[in-house]
Amino acid sequence: MGAGYQPIGATLVSAKIYNAIAQGSGFFQHGHTYIGHATACAGALAVQKVIESRQLLPQIVRRGEQLRTRLMDRFGEHLNIGDIRGRGLFMGLELVRDRGTKAPFDPSLKLNARIKKAAMQAGLMCYPMGGTLDGQRGDHVLLAPPFIVEETHLDELVDKLDTAINTSLASL
């Protein structure tokens, strides 16, 4: 919401969760020291206005579909990719030791750290993390390119991610 200019957050919940709160205590305890901070709200509003005025949402949807297609084409049958999921330009790839059983890699291998290092060496900024499954096991790579990403950049992103993943797996 704040495009990195100002810390701000929001919570969206389904009707089921909302109703559970509303029909229960009706109280949702939340907030931090700077809740409703005027500067943060102004920054978020300005970002939302730019997204609307530059019609970035249709671009995000279009580029997101292009990114998903490229990821599925490249990694959809990869032996160590358990799932590819996300929405718009916010996509994640689950890394697994065995695609059939979705068994995770041993955390001691630090696959996510290997991928992060290889991605940086390839010139790709992405977000590999571990502990996805249970706080200890499970590796994933999160992709979140900017809203203004061009189609050719998506090709470059997928190529560099492929290099990072395959280099990392080969070093195990």
C-alpha positions as CSV (number, residue, x, y, z in Angstrom):
1,M,0.0,0.0,0.0
2,G,2.8,2.4,0.8
3,A,5.2,1.3,-2.0
4,G,8.0,1.2,0.5
5,Y,7.8,5.0,1.1
6,Q,6.1,4.7,4.5
7,P,5.4,1.6,6.6
8,I,1.7,0.8,6.6
9,G,-0.4,-2.3,6.7
10,A,-4.0,-3.6,6.5
11,T,-5.8,-6.8,7.2
12,L,-8.3,-8.3,4.8
13,V,-10.5,-11.2,6.0
14,S,-13.1,-13.4,4.5
15,A,-16.8,-13.1,5.4
16,K,-16.4,-16.3,7.5
17,I,-13.7,-14.8,9.7
18,Y,-15.4,-11.4,9.9
19,N,-18.7,-13.0,11.0
20,A,-16.9,-15.2,13.6
21,I,-15.5,-12.0,15.2
22,A,-18.7,-10.0,14.7
23,Q,-21.0,-12.7,16.1
24,G,-18.5,-13.5,18.9
25,S,-17.1,-10.8,21.1
26,G,-17.3,-8.2,18.3
27,F,-13.9,-7.0,19.3
28,F,-10.7,-7.3,17.3
29,Q,-7.7,-6.4,19.3
30,H,-5.0,-4.9,17.0
31,G,-2.8,-2.0,16.4
32,H,0.6,-0.6,17.1
33,T,2.1,2.7,18.3
34,Y,1.6,4.4,15.0
35,I,-1.8,3.0,14.1
36,G,-3.7,5.4,11.8
37,H,-0.6,7.6,11.4
38,A,-1.5,10.5,9.1
39,T,1.7,10.4,7.1
40,A,1.4,6.7,6.5
41,C,-2.2,7.1,5.4
42,A,-1.3,10.0,3.2
43,G,1.5,8.0,1.6
44,A,-0.7,5.0,1.0
45,L,-3.4,7.1,-0.5
46,A,-0.9,8.8,-2.9
47,V,0.3,5.4,-4.0
48,Q,-3.2,4.2,-4.6
49,K,-3.9,7.3,-6.7
50,V,-0.9,6.6,-8.8
51,I,-1.9,3.0,-9.3
52,E,-5.3,4.2,-10.5
53,S,-4.2,7.2,-12.6
54,R,-1.5,5.2,-14.4
55,Q,-3.9,2.3,-14.8
56,L,-1.4,-0.1,-13.2
57,L,-3.9,-2.7,-12.0
58,P,-4.7,-3.9,-15.6
59,Q,-0.9,-4.0,-16.2
60,I,-0.4,-6.0,-13.0
61,V,-3.1,-8.5,-14.0
62,R,-1.7,-8.8,-17.6
63,R,1.9,-9.1,-16.5
64,G,0.9,-11.5,-13.7
65,E,-0.7,-13.8,-16.2
66,Q,2.5,-13.6,-18.4
67,L,4.7,-14.4,-15.4
68,R,2.5,-17.3,-14.4
69,T,2.7,-18.7,-17.9
70,R,6.4,-18.4,-18.1
71,L,6.9,-20.0,-14.6
72,M,4.6,-22.9,-15.5
73,D,6.3,-23.4,-18.9
74,R,9.8,-23.4,-17.3
75,F,9.1,-25.0,-13.9
76,G,5.7,-26.7,-14.2
77,E,7.3,-30.2,-14.6
78,H,10.5,-29.5,-12.7
79,L,11.3,-32.4,-10.4
80,N,12.0,-30.1,-7.5
81,I,9.1,-27.6,-7.8
82,G,6.1,-28.8,-5.8
83,D,3.8,-25.9,-6.6
84,I,3.6,-22.5,-8.3
85,R,1.0,-20.2,-6.9
86,G,0.2,-16.6,-6.4
87,R,-1.8,-13.7,-7.7
88,G,-0.8,-10.9,-10.1
89,L,2.9,-10.2,-9.8
90,F,3.2,-11.9,-6.4
91,M,4.2,-15.4,-7.1
92,G,5.8,-18.2,-5.2
93,L,7.5,-21.5,-6.1
94,E,7.7,-24.3,-3.5
95,L,10.9,-26.3,-3.6
96,V,10.6,-30.0,-2.8
97,R,13.0,-33.0,-2.6
98,D,10.4,-35.2,-4.2
99,R,7.7,-33.8,-6.5
100,G,5.5,-36.8,-6.1
101,T,5.3,-36.8,-2.3
102,K,6.1,-33.1,-1.9
103,A,8.7,-34.1,0.7
104,P,10.8,-31.1,1.6
105,F,14.6,-30.8,1.5
106,D,16.5,-31.3,4.7
107,P,16.8,-27.8,6.4
108,S,20.5,-28.4,7.0
109,L,21.1,-28.1,3.3
110,K,20.0,-24.4,3.5
111,L,18.6,-24.6,0.0
112,N,16.9,-21.2,0.3
113,A,20.2,-19.5,1.2
114,R,21.9,-21.2,-1.7
115,I,19.2,-20.0,-4.1
116,K,19.4,-16.5,-2.7
117,K,23.2,-16.4,-3.2
118,A,22.9,-17.8,-6.7
119,A,20.1,-15.4,-7.6
120,M,22.1,-12.4,-6.4
121,Q,25.1,-13.6,-8.5
122,A,22.8,-13.9,-11.5
123,G,21.5,-10.4,-10.9
124,L,18.1,-11.4,-9.7
125,M,16.5,-10.0,-6.5
126,C,14.0,-12.5,-5.2
127,Y,12.9,-13.7,-1.7
128,P,14.0,-17.3,-1.0
129,M,13.0,-18.5,2.5
130,G,12.9,-21.6,4.6
131,G,10.6,-23.1,7.3
132,T,7.6,-22.7,5.1
133,L,6.1,-26.0,6.0
134,D,6.4,-26.1,9.8
135,G,8.8,-23.4,10.9
136,Q,11.8,-25.6,10.2
137,R,11.3,-27.5,7.0
138,G,10.2,-26.3,3.6
139,D,11.8,-24.0,1.1
140,H,10.2,-21.5,-1.3
141,V,11.1,-18.6,-3.5
142,L,8.8,-15.5,-3.6
143,L,8.8,-13.3,-6.6
144,A,7.5,-9.7,-6.5
145,P,8.6,-7.7,-9.5
146,P,7.6,-4.0,-9.7
147,F,4.3,-3.0,-11.1
148,I,6.0,-1.3,-14.0
149,V,7.8,-4.5,-15.1
150,E,8.0,-5.0,-18.9
151,E,7.4,-8.3,-20.7
152,T,11.0,-8.7,-21.6
153,H,12.0,-8.4,-18.0
154,L,9.8,-11.4,-17.2
155,D,11.9,-13.5,-19.6
156,E,15.0,-12.3,-17.9
157,L,13.6,-12.9,-14.4
158,V,12.6,-16.5,-15.3
159,D,16.0,-17.2,-17.0
160,K,17.9,-15.9,-13.9
161,L,15.6,-17.8,-11.5
162,D,16.2,-21.0,-13.5
163,T,19.9,-20.5,-13.3
164,A,19.8,-19.9,-9.5
165,I,17.6,-22.9,-8.8
166,N,19.5,-25.3,-11.0
167,T,22.9,-24.1,-9.8
168,S,21.7,-24.5,-6.2
169,L,20.3,-27.9,-6.7
170,A,23.4,-29.1,-8.5
171,S,25.5,-28.1,-5.5
172,L,23.6,-30.3,-3.1
